[in-house]
Amino acid sequence: MKTLTVCGPPSSGKTAIITKAAEILQRQGQKTGVVKFDCLATHDDVIYEEKGIPVKVGLSGNLCPDHFLVSNVEACHRWAAEQGCDLLVYESAGLCNRCAPHIKGVTAVCVIDNLMGINTPRKIGPMLKFADIVVITKGDIVSQAEREVFAFKVRQANPRCTLLQINGITGQGAARLAGLFLEAAPIDSLRDRQLRYPMPSALCSYCLGEVRIGDDYQMGSGRKMVF
């Protein structure tokens, strides 16, 4: 089963571009399954279901959504195999610019949009810098010059990626993405595979539910600023 991870900041158009690509693949006889990871709530599963795309939702609650994703990918892979999927897409909530759910040997996609500041590609971190494919959306509501400058900034952050411009509403450009989805490597199992970049070190008193502020209440991983 071909497998991909798709991540990016909130509301950048991840669900839209996955849906457009999956519809194209459906017409080619390829069954695409999606596992949607989010924090507190999501309605994206309704969008996938309306298009006839098998979908499963994972809500991380008070856990980091990317940590939650990596802890559940094996079970998700088995679910997609049971559904008879030819291709599986993991859609991350993508809320932390420091995290990245990308896995070595698994095609990695990062979705960002033209409405972000031109310096945003430098701030996003591993989920953009280690992506095989970077999709830029919402290009229809900025000028050509703005599109070119933003794409240049993406190239500076990740010069090795395949860069696509896709309209999530009309689907323009999604055929190329669907073709790249088909080029993804088939994966039998994710067991013993490795992340492309380690997760942040995060086990402190606040991770464990502490709400009080002060040195007396802080333990575990932490770092102090120098003034």
N, C-alpha and C positions, 0 to 999 in steps of 0.2 A: 504494500500500500504506500503510495507516494504521500509524504508528510511535509507540512510547512508550519512555521510559526509566523504569525502576523502581529506586530505590536506597533505602538505609536501613542502620542498624547491623546487625551479624551477629545471626542468630537472632531477628530481629524479626518474621518471618513473610512475607517477600517471596515465596518460592516457593509457600507455601500460598495466598496470596491470588491470585497469578497463575494457579495451577492451577484454583482455584474459578471464577474469571472465564472462563478459557479453556474450561472444560467447558460453561459456559452458552452461550458463543458457538458452540461446536461444535454444540450442539443447534439453533442458529439458522442453521446452514450456513456459519458463518464459520471459516475455517482460521487458527489462531493459531500462529505460530512464535516460539520463544524462543531467545535467545543468552544463556547463563549465563556470567558472568565471575566468576572467583575467583582466589585466590592460589596455593595449593599443591595442593589437592585438592577435589573436590566429588562428591557422590553425588546431587545434585538432578536430574541428567540422567536418572537411572533413574526418578525420580518422574514426570517429564514423559513419558518413553517409555511408561510403564505406562498413561498416560492417552491415548496416541495423539497427543501433541503433538510436532511436529517440534522438535528441540533441537540446538543446537551448543554445545560448551563451549570456553571460552578461559581458560587458566591463565596468569597473568602472571608466575609465578615470583618472581624478585627485583625485578621492576618494580612500581610503583604500579598497582593494578588499574584505577583510573579513567583514568590516563594510557594504559594498555594498551587500555582500551575505546575511547577516542577515536581511537587510532591504527588501530583495526580496524573501525570502524563501517561504512565504505563497503563493505568486503568482506562483512560480515555482511548488509548490506542486499541486496547482489546475491545472496547465498546464499538468503535468504528469498524473493526474487522467483523464483528458479529452482525453489523448492519449491512455488510457487503459493500462497503465503500471502496472506491478505487483511489480516492484521495481524501486526506484528512487535514483540516486546517485548525490550528490552535489560535484563537483570537484572544490576546492578552488585554487586560484593562489598561496597561501601559501608564500607570499613574506616577511612577517614580523614574525620573530620568537617569538615575544611577543603576537601576536594574535592567536586565535584559534576559528574556526567556529563551534566547537562541541556543540551539544545541548543535554540537559539532556533527557534521554530516547530514544535517536537516536544513533544507532551504529556509533562509531567514528573510522576512519582508518587514520593512519599516514604513509606516505611512505618516506623512506630515502634510501640512497645508500651507498655502501661500500667504495666509493671513497672519502667520506668526512673524515675529521680528526677524530681520535678516541675520541676526546673530544667534538665533535659536538653534540652528544645526550644530553649533559648537557646544551648546548647553545640554543637548539631549543625551549625549554619552553613548554607552555601549550598544544600546538598542538600534542606533543609527550607524555608528562606526563599524559594527561587526555584521551589518546586514548585507546579504547578497543582492537584494533588490530594494530600492528606495522609491516609493510612489509618492508623488506630490499631487495634492488635490486642490480644488477650489481655484484653479487658474483662470476660470472664466470671469472672475470678479476683480481681477487685478490687471494692470497693464502688461504689455509684452516685456517692457524693460524690467518691471518688478519680477516677472517670472524668470527672466534670464539671470538677474542678480541672485535671486533666491536659489536657483539651480546651481549657480557657481559656488555659493556658500556650502551647499550640500556636497558638491564635488570636493571642496577643500576638506570637509570633515571625513568623507569616505570616497577616495578616488577610485576604488576598485569596484564599486557597485554598478549594477545596471539601473539606470535612472529612467523612470517613466512619469509622464504627465497624464493623469486620468481624471475625467469628469465623473464624479460619483452619481450625478443625477441622470445624465444622458447615457453614461456608459462609454463615452468616447475614449478610446485608448485601452479599454478592458480586454480586447481580443489579444493584444500582445501579452498582457499579464496572464491570461488563460493559457497561452502557449508556454509561458515560463513555468506555470504551475505543472504542466504536463512533463516538463523537463526535470522536475524534482526527482531525486533519487528514491527508489522504493525502499521502505524500511520494514524489516520483519519484526523487530523489537527495539525498544528504547532502553532496555536494561543494560547497565554498565556504560552507556554513553555519557559524554561529559558536556557540561555547559561551555559555551565559548568564552564566557567571562564570569568570574565568581560573583556571587551575591554579596551585598554589603554586610559587614559585620554588625549585627544588631541583636544584642541580648543584654538589655540594661533594665533597671528598675521600672522604667516607663513602659518597656515592652511587656512587663509582667503585671501591669495594672496600676502602678504608682501614679498619683495625681498631684502630690505635694511638691512644691518647688523648694530647692535648697540642697546644699552639699550633703547634708545629713541623710537625705533620702535617695542619693544617687549611688548606684553600684553597677558593676559590670562594664560593658563596653561604653566608653565615653571619651570625649575630647574637649578640652577647654581652650578658648581663644586667649591669645596673649595681647594685652593692651599696653 
